[in-house]
């Protein structure tokens, strides 16, 4: 499940809210209606063993929310909730441009963690994007060659952690 939000956001009473600026700033508690539903305690999807969740938050305030995968990438840095991007270079456009490039180069899939690291390395944003894997051991993989089952045993790792 991919949930994409490219609008306005704000922190209200310590919680992340979506903001509709067209209706006098009416807000919706994103924590209650989206993010909390994907937490281990509140998971509301029926087939939890076969459902991964990716939140793409391309808004002016994005929080960091870590069997299934729940992964969040946002347009803002962890320590700075504000981001300033011209419309032609929004976080969403950068993701799409990188996906198109990889598809054109013959990649079979996109691993979200690797995509975010590539965007960070390019350094084209005013603020570096945030990546958070809330639940699960591996990043979401999105196939580029059609819908197929992805076998994690044959996908080479693209990130390495040294302790």
Protein Blocks (a to p, Z undefined) as FASTA:
>chain_A
ZZddddddddeehiacdddfkngoiacdfklmmmmmmpmklocbfblmlcccddddddfb
dcdfbhpacddddfbdfklmbdcddfklgfklmmmmmmmmmmmnopabdcfklmmmmmmm
nopafbdcddddfbdjbdcdddfebpadddfklmccfbdcdZZ
